[in-house]
């Protein structure tokens, strides 16, 4: 995504993500760039007012009409900071980050049942400093704080706290609603915080303004929708015709009448040899490791459910212009991938099919999942998500790292 955005701006050609993924090598990408339209990407018009993206509207709808989802879309992360922390400088740095990242000052009120975005003026960001009460463990405190819902219309949609855990040791915890923060945003937030902390100490320049705001992204997205939304939606509706819209996994419990969002986590890890074999397999097939894992996942689901044809959702990132790369925000869409198990086909064929499905999804970005659901007539379900009940998500960015001047930091898991 970063490479595509950069090449579009440098070459003045309307490259697509699939041009890089299919081209693979510098020579192959150059050939596709030569063939791409020479008009360049659609420009980002700056200075637009705050406005909600389709994905943000979807999250507001869930929050408004499904109370059990109130904290299900909270994002939480924490860092153990060791060393002589300047608490006042950290608070100043957090305020500077919110000044730069306008979306961190957003609220989402409603008028006559319709949500809209409001950007509050810059004010100091509160940074409460807490000592845990006797008998309170850190993990329990973080879990409870992460589960505290945001009131989208009145609350600032993120908060931070500093927990003293020992002499010269603190835990910085950040909680945000997904409507203003996606997985990519954590590294951007950490980079801004590190630079702003250094500036607050007097050792660096202040944070520069961003080239655009999230409102500019929404306007850019709306312009793209005017050009291609109808064609993209038609493609998706045709592509999903006849696909099963419910993926029932065998289990020992009845599904409740309404979703509860109760969850648990099970972890496992591929060893080095399996990871290397996965990467080699994908490269040999001209695909990515994500496509190979997706193919394996789909085959497991097919065996478990008995369905040779199923729909699995996957998040895609919509940062297709360079102006949006350094911006904290919510740039996620859900693509409902159609994955078929072909009798007698080897695993390599299934990897190629998963790869082609991913490329096709990326080539038709302007059909938010709620529009596809509406087009298929699948709305109104309370007991399950319409169309997509199983999600496949493979993070391909580096693990975020916080690097505060004169301090060491390490991630603290938040049991959310």
C-alpha positions as CSV (number, residue, x, y, z in Angstrom):
1,X,0.0,0.0,0.0
2,X,2.8,2.4,0.9
3,X,4.7,1.5,-2.3
4,X,1.6,2.0,-4.5
5,X,0.9,5.4,-3.0
6,X,4.5,6.6,-3.4
7,X,4.7,5.3,-7.0
8,X,1.4,7.0,-8.0
9,X,2.7,10.3,-6.8
10,X,6.2,10.0,-8.3
11,X,5.2,8.6,-11.7
12,X,1.9,10.5,-12.1
13,X,0.3,7.2,-13.1
14,X,-2.9,5.6,-11.7
15,X,-1.2,2.4,-10.5
16,X,-3.4,-0.1,-8.6
17,X,-2.3,-2.3,-5.7
18,X,-2.7,-5.4,-8.0
19,X,-0.1,-3.8,-10.4
20,X,2.5,-4.3,-7.7
21,X,1.3,-7.6,-6.5
22,X,1.1,-9.1,-10.0
23,X,4.1,-7.3,-11.3
24,X,6.2,-8.6,-8.4
25,X,9.7,-7.5,-9.6
26,X,10.9,-4.0,-10.5
27,X,10.8,-4.9,-14.2
28,X,7.3,-6.3,-13.9
29,X,6.0,-3.4,-11.9
30,X,7.6,-0.9,-14.4
31,X,5.9,-2.7,-17.3
32,X,2.5,-2.4,-15.6
33,X,3.3,1.3,-14.8
34,X,3.9,1.9,-18.5
35,X,0.5,0.4,-19.3
36,X,-1.3,2.3,-16.5
37,X,-3.3,5.4,-17.3
38,X,-1.0,8.5,-17.4
39,X,-3.6,10.8,-15.8
40,X,-2.2,10.1,-12.3
41,X,-4.3,9.3,-9.2
42,X,-7.2,11.4,-8.2
43,X,-5.9,14.4,-6.2
44,X,-6.6,14.8,-2.5
45,X,-8.5,18.1,-2.0
46,X,-7.4,19.4,1.4
47,X,-9.3,21.4,4.0
48,X,-12.6,19.5,4.0
49,X,-14.7,19.5,7.1
50,X,-15.0,16.4,9.3
51,X,-17.3,13.7,7.8
52,X,-17.8,10.0,8.5
53,X,-16.6,7.3,6.2
54,X,-18.9,4.3,5.4
55,X,-16.9,2.1,7.8
56,X,-17.3,4.7,10.6
57,X,-21.0,4.9,10.0
58,X,-21.2,1.1,10.2
59,X,-19.5,1.1,13.7
60,X,-21.8,3.9,14.9
61,X,-24.8,1.8,13.8
62,X,-23.5,-1.2,15.7
63,X,-22.9,0.9,18.8
64,X,-26.3,2.6,18.5
65,X,-28.5,-0.5,17.9
66,X,-26.5,-3.4,19.5
67,X,-25.7,-2.5,23.1
68,X,-23.6,-5.7,23.5
69,X,-21.2,-4.2,20.9
70,X,-20.5,-1.1,23.0
71,X,-17.0,-2.2,24.0
72,X,-16.4,-4.9,21.3
73,X,-14.9,-2.3,19.1
74,X,-12.5,-0.8,21.6
75,X,-8.8,-0.9,20.8
76,X,-6.3,-1.1,23.7
77,X,-2.5,-1.3,24.0
78,X,0.0,-0.7,26.7
79,X,3.8,-0.2,27.2
80,X,5.9,-0.8,30.2
81,X,8.2,2.3,30.5
82,X,11.4,2.0,32.5
83,X,13.6,4.9,33.4
84,X,13.4,8.6,34.5
85,X,10.0,9.4,32.8
86,X,9.1,13.1,32.7
87,X,5.3,12.8,33.2
88,X,4.6,16.4,32.4
89,X,6.5,16.1,29.1
90,X,4.6,12.9,28.3
91,X,1.3,14.7,28.9
92,X,2.4,17.6,26.7
93,X,3.4,15.1,24.0
94,X,0.0,13.4,24.1
95,X,-1.6,16.8,23.6
96,X,0.7,17.5,20.6
97,X,-0.2,14.2,19.0
98,X,-3.9,15.1,19.3
99,X,-3.2,18.5,17.9
100,X,-1.6,16.9,14.8
101,X,-4.0,14.0,14.4
102,X,-7.4,15.8,14.2
103,X,-9.4,12.6,14.3
104,X,-8.3,12.1,17.9
105,X,-10.4,15.1,18.8
106,X,-13.5,13.8,17.0
107,X,-16.9,12.9,18.5
108,X,-19.8,11.3,16.7
109,X,-23.1,12.8,17.8
110,X,-26.4,12.2,16.0
111,X,-29.2,14.4,14.8
112,X,-32.6,12.8,14.1
113,X,-31.0,9.4,14.1
114,X,-28.2,10.4,11.6
115,X,-24.6,10.4,12.9
116,X,-22.1,13.1,12.0
117,X,-18.6,14.1,13.0
118,X,-17.5,17.0,15.1
119,X,-13.8,18.0,15.7
120,X,-13.3,19.6,19.1
121,X,-10.7,22.4,19.5
122,X,-7.3,21.5,20.8
123,X,-7.2,21.2,24.6
124,X,-4.7,19.5,27.0
125,X,-5.1,15.7,26.9
126,X,-5.8,14.4,30.4
127,X,-3.1,11.9,31.7
128,X,-4.2,10.5,35.0
129,X,-1.4,8.9,37.0
130,X,-2.6,5.9,39.1
131,X,-1.2,3.6,41.7
132,X,-3.2,0.3,41.6
133,X,-5.2,-0.4,44.7
134,X,-4.0,-3.2,46.9
135,X,-5.0,-6.6,45.5
136,X,-5.6,-5.2,42.0
137,X,-3.5,-6.9,39.4
138,X,-2.4,-5.0,36.3
139,X,-4.0,-7.4,33.8
140,X,-7.3,-7.1,35.5
141,X,-7.2,-3.3,35.6
142,X,-6.2,-3.1,31.9
143,X,-9.0,-5.5,30.9
144,X,-11.6,-3.6,32.8
145,X,-10.4,-0.3,31.4
146,X,-10.3,-1.7,27.9
147,X,-13.9,-2.9,28.3
148,X,-15.2,0.6,29.4
149,X,-17.4,1.8,26.5
150,X,-17.1,5.2,24.8
151,X,-20.2,7.4,24.5
152,X,-19.6,8.3,20.8
153,X,-21.6,11.5,20.9
154,X,-20.0,13.1,24.0
155,X,-16.7,11.4,24.7
156,X,-13.3,12.0,23.2
157,X,-12.9,8.7,21.4
158,X,-9.6,7.8,23.0
159,X,-8.0,8.1,26.4
160,X,-4.7,7.4,28.1
161,X,-3.6,6.6,31.6
162,X,-0.2,6.2,33.4
163,X,0.0,3.4,36.0
164,X,2.9,3.4,38.5
165,X,4.1,-0.1,39.0
166,X,7.4,0.5,40.8
167,X,10.4,2.8,41.3
168,X,11.2,4.3,37.9
169,X,8.6,2.0,36.2
170,X,5.3,3.0,34.7
171,X,2.7,1.4,32.3
172,X,1.3,3.7,29.6
173,X,-2.1,2.4,28.5
174,X,-4.1,3.8,25.6
175,X,-7.7,3.0,24.8
176,X,-9.5,4.1,21.7
177,X,-12.6,3.4,19.8
178,X,-12.0,1.6,16.5
179,X,-13.9,4.4,14.7
180,X,-10.8,6.6,15.1
181,X,-8.0,4.0,15.3
182,X,-7.0,1.0,13.2
183,X,-4.1,-1.5,13.6
184,X,-1.8,0.5,11.3
185,X,-2.4,3.6,13.4
186,X,-0.6,2.3,16.5
187,X,2.9,2.7,14.9
188,X,2.0,6.1,13.6
189,X,0.8,7.1,17.1
190,X,4.0,5.8,18.7
191,X,6.2,7.7,16.2
192,X,4.3,10.9,16.8
193,X,4.5,10.4,20.5
194,X,8.2,9.8,20.5
195,X,8.9,12.9,18.4
196,X,6.5,15.0,20.5
197,X,8.1,13.8,23.8
198,X,11.5,14.7,22.5
199,X,10.2,18.2,21.6
200,X,8.6,18.6,25.0
201,X,12.0,17.9,26.6
202,X,13.5,20.6,24.4
203,X,15.6,18.1,22.3
204,X,13.7,18.3,19.0
205,X,11.3,20.3,16.7
206,X,7.6,20.3,17.2
207,X,5.4,17.9,15.3
208,X,4.6,19.3,11.8
209,X,1.0,19.4,10.6
210,X,-0.3,16.5,8.5
211,X,-0.8,17.0,4.8
212,X,-4.5,16.2,5.1
213,X,-7.2,15.3,7.6
214,X,-9.5,12.3,7.8
215,X,-12.3,14.5,6.5
216,X,-10.2,15.0,3.3
217,X,-10.0,11.2,3.1
218,X,-13.8,10.9,3.3
219,X,-14.2,13.5,0.6
220,X,-11.6,11.7,-1.6
221,X,-13.4,8.5,-1.0
222,X,-16.8,10.0,-1.9
223,X,-15.3,11.3,-5.2
224,X,-14.1,7.7,-6.0
225,X,-17.6,6.4,-5.1
226,X,-19.2,8.7,-7.6
227,X,-16.9,7.3,-10.3
228,X,-17.1,3.6,-9.6
229,X,-19.4,2.6,-6.8
230,X,-22.2,1.3,-9.1
231,X,-19.8,-0.8,-11.2
232,X,-18.0,-2.2,-8.1
233,X,-21.2,-3.1,-6.4
234,X,-22.5,-4.8,-9.5
235,X,-19.3,-6.9,-9.7
236,X,-19.7,-8.0,-6.0
237,X,-23.3,-8.9,-6.3
238,X,-22.6,-11.0,-9.4
239,X,-19.5,-12.5,-7.8
240,X,-21.4,-13.6,-4.7
241,X,-24.6,-14.9,-6.5
242,X,-25.3,-18.4,-5.2
243,X,-22.7,-18.2,-2.4
244,X,-23.9,-19.5,1.0
245,X,-24.6,-16.5,3.2
246,X,-24.3,-18.4,6.5
247,X,-21.2,-20.3,7.6
248,X,-22.3,-22.6,10.4
249,X,-19.4,-24.0,12.4
250,X,-20.1,-27.2,14.3
251,X,-20.3,-26.6,18.1
252,X,-21.9,-27.8,21.3
253,X,-24.0,-24.7,22.0
254,X,-27.1,-23.1,20.5
255,X,-26.7,-19.7,19.0
256,X,-28.3,-17.0,21.2
257,X,-31.1,-14.9,19.9
258,X,-28.8,-11.8,19.8
259,X,-25.0,-11.7,19.5
260,X,-23.2,-11.4,22.8
261,X,-19.6,-10.6,21.6
262,X,-18.3,-12.8,24.4
263,X,-14.9,-14.0,23.3
264,X,-11.7,-15.9,24.1
265,X,-8.3,-16.3,22.6
266,X,-6.3,-19.4,21.7
267,X,-2.7,-19.0,20.5
268,X,-0.3,-21.2,18.6
269,X,2.9,-20.4,16.7
270,X,4.4,-21.7,13.5
271,X,8.0,-22.7,14.1
272,X,10.9,-21.3,11.9
273,X,10.9,-24.3,9.6
274,X,7.2,-24.1,8.9
275,X,7.3,-20.3,8.5
276,X,10.2,-20.6,6.0
277,X,8.3,-23.3,4.1
278,X,5.2,-21.2,4.0
279,X,7.1,-18.2,2.5
280,X,8.9,-20.4,0.0
281,X,5.6,-22.0,-1.1
282,X,3.9,-18.6,-1.6
283,X,6.9,-17.1,-3.5
284,X,7.1,-20.2,-5.8
285,X,3.5,-19.7,-6.7
286,X,3.7,-16.0,-7.2
287,X,1.5,-15.3,-4.2
288,X,1.9,-13.9,-0.7
289,X,2.1,-15.8,2.6
290,X,-1.3,-14.4,3.4
291,X,-2.9,-16.1,0.4
292,X,-1.3,-19.4,1.4
293,X,-2.6,-19.2,5.0
294,X,-6.0,-18.1,3.7
295,X,-6.2,-21.1,1.4
296,X,-5.3,-23.5,4.3
297,X,-7.9,-21.8,6.5
298,X,-10.6,-22.1,3.9
299,X,-9.9,-25.8,3.4
300,X,-10.1,-26.4,7.2
301,X,-13.5,-24.5,7.2
302,X,-14.7,-26.5,4.2
303,X,-13.9,-29.8,6.0
304,X,-15.5,-28.7,9.3
305,X,-18.7,-27.4,7.7
306,X,-19.0,-29.7,4.7
307,X,-19.4,-26.6,2.5
308,X,-17.3,-26.6,-0.7
309,X,-18.2,-23.0,-1.3
310,X,-18.1,-20.4,1.5
311,X,-17.6,-16.7,2.2
312,X,-14.8,-15.5,4.5
313,X,-14.3,-11.8,5.3
314,X,-10.9,-10.2,5.4
315,X,-10.0,-6.6,6.4
316,X,-8.4,-4.5,3.7
317,X,-6.6,-1.2,4.2
318,X,-7.7,1.8,2.1
319,X,-4.7,4.1,2.4
320,X,-4.3,4.5,-1.4
321,X,-2.9,8.0,-1.4
322,X,0.4,9.2,0.1
323,X,-1.4,11.9,2.1
324,X,-3.2,9.2,4.2
325,X,-0.1,7.2,5.1
326,X,0.9,9.1,8.2
327,X,-2.6,9.6,9.4
328,X,-4.2,8.0,12.5
329,X,-7.7,6.8,11.7
330,X,-10.0,4.0,10.6
331,X,-9.2,3.0,7.0
332,X,-10.5,-0.6,7.2
333,X,-13.1,-2.2,4.9
334,X,-14.2,-5.8,5.0
335,X,-14.0,-7.8,1.8
336,X,-16.3,-10.9,1.6
337,X,-14.1,-13.4,-0.2
338,X,-15.7,-16.3,-2.0
339,X,-13.5,-19.4,-1.6
340,X,-14.3,-22.7,-3.3
341,X,-12.9,-26.1,-2.5
342,X,-12.2,-27.8,-5.9
343,X,-12.3,-31.7,-5.7
344,X,-9.1,-33.3,-6.8
345,X,-7.2,-30.0,-6.9
346,X,-3.9,-29.8,-5.1
347,X,-3.0,-27.3,-2.4
348,X,-1.1,-25.1,-4.9
349,X,-4.3,-24.6,-6.9
350,X,-6.2,-23.5,-3.9
351,X,-3.4,-21.0,-3.0
352,X,-3.6,-19.6,-6.5
353,X,-7.4,-19.3,-6.3
354,X,-7.2,-17.5,-2.9
355,X,-4.6,-15.2,-4.4
356,X,-6.8,-14.4,-7.4
357,X,-9.7,-13.8,-5.0
358,X,-7.7,-11.3,-2.9
359,X,-6.6,-9.5,-6.1
360,X,-10.1,-9.3,-7.4
361,X,-11.3,-7.9,-4.0
362,X,-8.6,-5.2,-4.1
363,X,-9.6,-4.2,-7.6
364,X,-13.2,-3.5,-6.6
365,X,-12.8,-1.4,-3.4
366,X,-15.8,0.9,-3.7
367,X,-18.5,-1.4,-2.4
368,X,-18.6,-1.3,1.5
369,X,-19.8,-4.5,3.0
370,X,-23.0,-3.0,4.2
371,X,-23.9,-2.0,0.6
372,X,-23.3,-5.6,-0.5
373,X,-25.4,-6.9,2.4
374,X,-28.2,-4.5,1.3
375,X,-27.9,-5.5,-2.3
376,X,-28.2,-9.1,-1.4
377,X,-31.2,-8.4,0.9
378,X,-29.5,-9.8,4.0
379,X,-30.2,-7.1,6.6
380,X,-32.1,-7.4,9.8
381,X,-30.2,-10.3,11.4
382,X,-29.7,-10.1,15.2
383,X,-28.1,-13.4,16.0
384,X,-25.2,-13.2,13.6
385,X,-23.4,-10.8,11.3
386,X,-25.0,-10.8,7.8
387,X,-22.9,-12.4,5.0
388,X,-19.7,-12.6,7.0
389,X,-19.5,-14.6,10.2
390,X,-15.9,-15.7,9.9
391,X,-13.0,-13.3,9.5
392,X,-9.5,-13.9,8.3
393,X,-6.9,-11.2,9.3
394,X,-3.2,-11.5,8.7
395,X,-1.2,-8.5,9.9
396,X,1.7,-7.7,7.6
397,X,3.2,-4.6,9.3
398,X,6.0,-4.6,11.8
399,X,5.1,-4.8,15.5
400,X,4.7,-1.3,16.8
401,X,7.6,-0.1,19.0
402,X,7.6,2.9,21.4
403,X,11.0,4.7,21.5
404,X,10.9,7.5,24.1
405,X,14.1,9.4,24.6
406,X,16.1,8.1,27.6
407,X,13.7,5.3,28.4
408,X,13.1,1.7,27.5
409,X,9.7,0.3,26.6
410,X,8.2,-3.1,26.1
411,X,4.7,-4.1,25.2
412,X,2.3,-5.2,27.9
413,X,-0.5,-7.5,26.7
414,X,-4.0,-6.2,27.3
415,X,-6.5,-9.1,27.8
416,X,-9.3,-7.4,25.9
